[in-house]
């Protein structure tokens, strides 16, 4: 996890790097296992929440949306790249992350692969 007091670096090609302080004093941590993505011509919206996956006699419990992230497409692309790299690093260490819930339940976790294989 990055150091909360570490400044962020921002620079355009050919320009001097500027250190920008990051204030994490108001940060909240929330757990999410569900999201919906929406967009318009200017922004991407991510609605985040939790899905208990509990099914009662009257049907499944509702998904509880708790947060909405709104970002421009530059930030969305940067976030997508960071998430892609994080998942790739995780899969390299722990094996493939299976998205299909039916296959996750019947396929044992894959052992980590040796680097370069």
Biotite code that builds the C-alpha atoms (Angstrom):
import biotite.structure as struc

atoms = struc.array([
    struc.Atom([0.000, 0.000, 0.000], chain_id="A", res_id=1, res_name="UNK", atom_name="CA", element="C"),
    struc.Atom([1.448, 3.410, -0.920], chain_id="A", res_id=2, res_name="UNK", atom_name="CA", element="C"),
    struc.Atom([2.569, 5.709, 1.835], chain_id="A", res_id=3, res_name="UNK", atom_name="CA", element="C"),
    struc.Atom([-0.261, 8.129, 2.615], chain_id="A", res_id=4, res_name="UNK", atom_name="CA", element="C"),
    struc.Atom([2.092, 11.090, 2.984], chain_id="A", res_id=5, res_name="UNK", atom_name="CA", element="C"),
    struc.Atom([3.992, 10.443, -0.254], chain_id="A", res_id=6, res_name="UNK", atom_name="CA", element="C"),
    struc.Atom([3.496, 13.173, -2.839], chain_id="A", res_id=7, res_name="UNK", atom_name="CA", element="C"),
    struc.Atom([2.140, 12.299, -6.255], chain_id="A", res_id=8, res_name="UNK", atom_name="CA", element="C"),
    struc.Atom([4.326, 13.058, -9.245], chain_id="A", res_id=9, res_name="UNK", atom_name="CA", element="C"),
    struc.Atom([2.826, 14.928, -12.184], chain_id="A", res_id=10, res_name="UNK", atom_name="CA", element="C"),
    struc.Atom([4.704, 15.867, -15.339], chain_id="A", res_id=11, res_name="UNK", atom_name="CA", element="C"),
    struc.Atom([4.075, 16.241, -19.039], chain_id="A", res_id=12, res_name="UNK", atom_name="CA", element="C"),
    struc.Atom([6.669, 14.889, -21.483], chain_id="A", res_id=13, res_name="UNK", atom_name="CA", element="C"),
    struc.Atom([9.582, 17.327, -21.710], chain_id="A", res_id=14, res_name="UNK", atom_name="CA", element="C"),
    struc.Atom([8.615, 19.162, -18.520], chain_id="A", res_id=15, res_name="UNK", atom_name="CA", element="C"),
    struc.Atom([10.080, 19.125, -15.038], chain_id="A", res_id=16, res_name="UNK", atom_name="CA", element="C"),
    struc.Atom([8.403, 16.730, -12.599], chain_id="A", res_id=17, res_name="UNK", atom_name="CA", element="C"),
    struc.Atom([6.294, 18.462, -9.922], chain_id="A", res_id=18, res_name="UNK", atom_name="CA", element="C"),
    struc.Atom([5.617, 16.855, -6.540], chain_id="A", res_id=19, res_name="UNK", atom_name="CA", element="C"),
    struc.Atom([1.964, 17.276, -5.542], chain_id="A", res_id=20, res_name="UNK", atom_name="CA", element="C"),
    struc.Atom([1.075, 16.541, -1.899], chain_id="A", res_id=21, res_name="UNK", atom_name="CA", element="C"),
    struc.Atom([-1.656, 13.955, -1.289], chain_id="A", res_id=22, res_name="UNK", atom_name="CA", element="C"),
    struc.Atom([-4.015, 14.483, 1.658], chain_id="A", res_id=23, res_name="UNK", atom_name="CA", element="C"),
    struc.Atom([-5.593, 11.149, 2.684], chain_id="A", res_id=24, res_name="UNK", atom_name="CA", element="C"),
    struc.Atom([-7.011, 12.421, 5.992], chain_id="A", res_id=25, res_name="UNK", atom_name="CA", element="C"),
    struc.Atom([-10.638, 12.237, 4.760], chain_id="A", res_id=26, res_name="UNK", atom_name="CA", element="C"),
    struc.Atom([-10.316, 8.910, 2.966], chain_id="A", res_id=27, res_name="UNK", atom_name="CA", element="C"),
    struc.Atom([-12.945, 6.250, 3.626], chain_id="A", res_id=28, res_name="UNK", atom_name="CA", element="C"),
    struc.Atom([-12.453, 2.541, 3.092], chain_id="A", res_id=29, res_name="UNK", atom_name="CA", element="C"),
    struc.Atom([-15.423, 0.566, 1.811], chain_id="A", res_id=30, res_name="UNK", atom_name="CA", element="C"),
    struc.Atom([-15.822, -2.987, 0.575], chain_id="A", res_id=31, res_name="UNK", atom_name="CA", element="C"),
    struc.Atom([-17.500, -3.543, -2.789], chain_id="A", res_id=32, res_name="UNK", atom_name="CA", element="C"),
    struc.Atom([-18.229, -6.718, -4.704], chain_id="A", res_id=33, res_name="UNK", atom_name="CA", element="C"),
    struc.Atom([-20.624, -5.215, -7.230], chain_id="A", res_id=34, res_name="UNK", atom_name="CA", element="C"),
    struc.Atom([-20.421, -2.362, -9.699], chain_id="A", res_id=35, res_name="UNK", atom_name="CA", element="C"),
    struc.Atom([-22.367, -0.877, -12.578], chain_id="A", res_id=36, res_name="UNK", atom_name="CA", element="C"),
    struc.Atom([-20.714, 1.290, -15.211], chain_id="A", res_id=37, res_name="UNK", atom_name="CA", element="C"),
    struc.Atom([-22.448, 4.072, -17.131], chain_id="A", res_id=38, res_name="UNK", atom_name="CA", element="C"),
    struc.Atom([-21.091, 6.806, -19.340], chain_id="A", res_id=39, res_name="UNK", atom_name="CA", element="C"),
    struc.Atom([-21.901, 9.847, -21.368], chain_id="A", res_id=40, res_name="UNK", atom_name="CA", element="C"),
    struc.Atom([-19.716, 11.696, -23.867], chain_id="A", res_id=41, res_name="UNK", atom_name="CA", element="C"),
    struc.Atom([-17.653, 13.350, -21.102], chain_id="A", res_id=42, res_name="UNK", atom_name="CA", element="C"),
    struc.Atom([-17.574, 11.035, -18.077], chain_id="A", res_id=43, res_name="UNK", atom_name="CA", element="C"),
    struc.Atom([-17.660, 7.482, -16.759], chain_id="A", res_id=44, res_name="UNK", atom_name="CA", element="C"),
    struc.Atom([-19.874, 6.673, -13.764], chain_id="A", res_id=45, res_name="UNK", atom_name="CA", element="C"),
    struc.Atom([-19.170, 3.686, -11.538], chain_id="A", res_id=46, res_name="UNK", atom_name="CA", element="C"),
    struc.Atom([-21.879, 2.774, -9.045], chain_id="A", res_id=47, res_name="UNK", atom_name="CA", element="C"),
    struc.Atom([-20.342, 0.621, -6.295], chain_id="A", res_id=48, res_name="UNK", atom_name="CA", element="C"),
    struc.Atom([-21.993, -1.563, -3.711], chain_id="A", res_id=49, res_name="UNK", atom_name="CA", element="C"),
    struc.Atom([-22.381, -4.953, -2.127], chain_id="A", res_id=50, res_name="UNK", atom_name="CA", element="C"),
    struc.Atom([-24.324, -8.037, -3.128], chain_id="A", res_id=51, res_name="UNK", atom_name="CA", element="C"),
    struc.Atom([-24.830, -10.542, -0.317], chain_id="A", res_id=52, res_name="UNK", atom_name="CA", element="C"),
    struc.Atom([-25.789, -13.346, -2.754], chain_id="A", res_id=53, res_name="UNK", atom_name="CA", element="C"),
    struc.Atom([-28.308, -14.490, -0.140], chain_id="A", res_id=54, res_name="UNK", atom_name="CA", element="C"),
    struc.Atom([-31.491, -15.925, -1.623], chain_id="A", res_id=55, res_name="UNK", atom_name="CA", element="C"),
    struc.Atom([-34.513, -15.987, 0.681], chain_id="A", res_id=56, res_name="UNK", atom_name="CA", element="C"),
    struc.Atom([-37.894, -17.641, -0.031], chain_id="A", res_id=57, res_name="UNK", atom_name="CA", element="C"),
    struc.Atom([-39.059, -14.290, -1.400], chain_id="A", res_id=58, res_name="UNK", atom_name="CA", element="C"),
    struc.Atom([-36.068, -13.987, -3.735], chain_id="A", res_id=59, res_name="UNK", atom_name="CA", element="C"),
    struc.Atom([-32.505, -12.663, -3.674], chain_id="A", res_id=60, res_name="UNK", atom_name="CA", element="C"),
    struc.Atom([-31.582, -9.854, -1.316], chain_id="A", res_id=61, res_name="UNK", atom_name="CA", element="C"),
    struc.Atom([-31.230, -6.495, -3.037], chain_id="A", res_id=62, res_name="UNK", atom_name="CA", element="C"),
    struc.Atom([-27.876, -5.148, -4.131], chain_id="A", res_id=63, res_name="UNK", atom_name="CA", element="C"),
    struc.Atom([-26.967, -2.193, -1.933], chain_id="A", res_id=64, res_name="UNK", atom_name="CA", element="C"),
    struc.Atom([-25.308, 0.625, -3.912], chain_id="A", res_id=65, res_name="UNK", atom_name="CA", element="C"),
    struc.Atom([-23.325, 2.886, -1.608], chain_id="A", res_id=66, res_name="UNK", atom_name="CA", element="C"),
    struc.Atom([-20.966, 5.019, -3.703], chain_id="A", res_id=67, res_name="UNK", atom_name="CA", element="C"),
    struc.Atom([-20.756, 6.600, -7.147], chain_id="A", res_id=68, res_name="UNK", atom_name="CA", element="C"),
    struc.Atom([-17.425, 7.460, -8.757], chain_id="A", res_id=69, res_name="UNK", atom_name="CA", element="C"),
    struc.Atom([-17.514, 9.989, -11.577], chain_id="A", res_id=70, res_name="UNK", atom_name="CA", element="C"),
    struc.Atom([-14.388, 10.485, -13.663], chain_id="A", res_id=71, res_name="UNK", atom_name="CA", element="C"),
    struc.Atom([-13.282, 11.763, -17.036], chain_id="A", res_id=72, res_name="UNK", atom_name="CA", element="C"),
    struc.Atom([-12.043, 9.312, -19.655], chain_id="A", res_id=73, res_name="UNK", atom_name="CA", element="C"),
    struc.Atom([-8.364, 10.112, -19.044], chain_id="A", res_id=74, res_name="UNK", atom_name="CA", element="C"),
    struc.Atom([-8.728, 9.111, -15.392], chain_id="A", res_id=75, res_name="UNK", atom_name="CA", element="C"),
    struc.Atom([-10.849, 6.087, -16.360], chain_id="A", res_id=76, res_name="UNK", atom_name="CA", element="C"),
    struc.Atom([-8.145, 4.871, -18.749], chain_id="A", res_id=77, res_name="UNK", atom_name="CA", element="C"),
    struc.Atom([-5.442, 5.340, -16.125], chain_id="A", res_id=78, res_name="UNK", atom_name="CA", element="C"),
    struc.Atom([-7.556, 3.441, -13.587], chain_id="A", res_id=79, res_name="UNK", atom_name="CA", element="C"),
    struc.Atom([-8.164, 0.648, -16.108], chain_id="A", res_id=80, res_name="UNK", atom_name="CA", element="C"),
    struc.Atom([-4.406, 0.299, -16.685], chain_id="A", res_id=81, res_name="UNK", atom_name="CA", element="C"),
    struc.Atom([-3.630, 0.205, -12.958], chain_id="A", res_id=82, res_name="UNK", atom_name="CA", element="C"),
    struc.Atom([-6.337, -2.406, -12.350], chain_id="A", res_id=83, res_name="UNK", atom_name="CA", element="C"),
    struc.Atom([-5.155, -4.489, -15.336], chain_id="A", res_id=84, res_name="UNK", atom_name="CA", element="C"),
    struc.Atom([-1.593, -4.471, -13.984], chain_id="A", res_id=85, res_name="UNK", atom_name="CA", element="C"),
    struc.Atom([-2.755, -5.312, -10.443], chain_id="A", res_id=86, res_name="UNK", atom_name="CA", element="C"),
    struc.Atom([-4.807, -8.294, -11.648], chain_id="A", res_id=87, res_name="UNK", atom_name="CA", element="C"),
    struc.Atom([-1.944, -9.503, -13.871], chain_id="A", res_id=88, res_name="UNK", atom_name="CA", element="C"),
    struc.Atom([0.471, -9.343, -10.927], chain_id="A", res_id=89, res_name="UNK", atom_name="CA", element="C"),
    struc.Atom([-2.040, -11.193, -8.688], chain_id="A", res_id=90, res_name="UNK", atom_name="CA", element="C"),
    struc.Atom([-2.578, -13.897, -11.322], chain_id="A", res_id=91, res_name="UNK", atom_name="CA", element="C"),
    struc.Atom([1.153, -14.331, -11.761], chain_id="A", res_id=92, res_name="UNK", atom_name="CA", element="C"),
    struc.Atom([1.520, -14.942, -8.031], chain_id="A", res_id=93, res_name="UNK", atom_name="CA", element="C"),
    struc.Atom([-1.677, -16.897, -7.279], chain_id="A", res_id=94, res_name="UNK", atom_name="CA", element="C"),
    struc.Atom([-3.076, -18.226, -10.557], chain_id="A", res_id=95, res_name="UNK", atom_name="CA", element="C"),
    struc.Atom([-5.830, -17.158, -12.911], chain_id="A", res_id=96, res_name="UNK", atom_name="CA", element="C"),
    struc.Atom([-8.825, -15.298, -11.473], chain_id="A", res_id=97, res_name="UNK", atom_name="CA", element="C"),
    struc.Atom([-11.891, -17.082, -12.837], chain_id="A", res_id=98, res_name="UNK", atom_name="CA", element="C"),
    struc.Atom([-14.833, -14.772, -13.606], chain_id="A", res_id=99, res_name="UNK", atom_name="CA", element="C"),
    struc.Atom([-17.445, -17.471, -14.236], chain_id="A", res_id=100, res_name="UNK", atom_name="CA", element="C"),
    struc.Atom([-18.899, -18.334, -10.791], chain_id="A", res_id=101, res_name="UNK", atom_name="CA", element="C"),
    struc.Atom([-19.837, -21.871, -11.911], chain_id="A", res_id=102, res_name="UNK", atom_name="CA", element="C"),
    struc.Atom([-16.271, -22.596, -13.000], chain_id="A", res_id=103, res_name="UNK", atom_name="CA", element="C"),
    struc.Atom([-14.864, -20.987, -9.826], chain_id="A", res_id=104, res_name="UNK", atom_name="CA", element="C"),
    struc.Atom([-16.850, -23.421, -7.700], chain_id="A", res_id=105, res_name="UNK", atom_name="CA", element="C"),
    struc.Atom([-15.828, -26.580, -9.576], chain_id="A", res_id=106, res_name="UNK", atom_name="CA", element="C"),
    struc.Atom([-12.272, -25.724, -10.640], chain_id="A", res_id=107, res_name="UNK", atom_name="CA", element="C"),
    struc.Atom([-9.589, -25.919, -7.943], chain_id="A", res_id=108, res_name="UNK", atom_name="CA", element="C"),
    struc.Atom([-7.323, -22.860, -7.740], chain_id="A", res_id=109, res_name="UNK", atom_name="CA", element="C"),
    struc.Atom([-4.379, -22.970, -10.136], chain_id="A", res_id=110, res_name="UNK", atom_name="CA", element="C"),
    struc.Atom([-0.936, -23.083, -8.519], chain_id="A", res_id=111, res_name="UNK", atom_name="CA", element="C"),
    struc.Atom([1.249, -20.038, -9.137], chain_id="A", res_id=112, res_name="UNK", atom_name="CA", element="C"),
    struc.Atom([3.265, -20.134, -12.330], chain_id="A", res_id=113, res_name="UNK", atom_name="CA", element="C"),
    struc.Atom([7.011, -19.725, -12.287], chain_id="A", res_id=114, res_name="UNK", atom_name="CA", element="C"),
    struc.Atom([8.151, -16.421, -13.842], chain_id="A", res_id=115, res_name="UNK", atom_name="CA", element="C"),
    struc.Atom([8.842, -16.754, -17.528], chain_id="A", res_id=116, res_name="UNK", atom_name="CA", element="C"),
    struc.Atom([6.697, -19.877, -18.026], chain_id="A", res_id=117, res_name="UNK", atom_name="CA", element="C"),
])
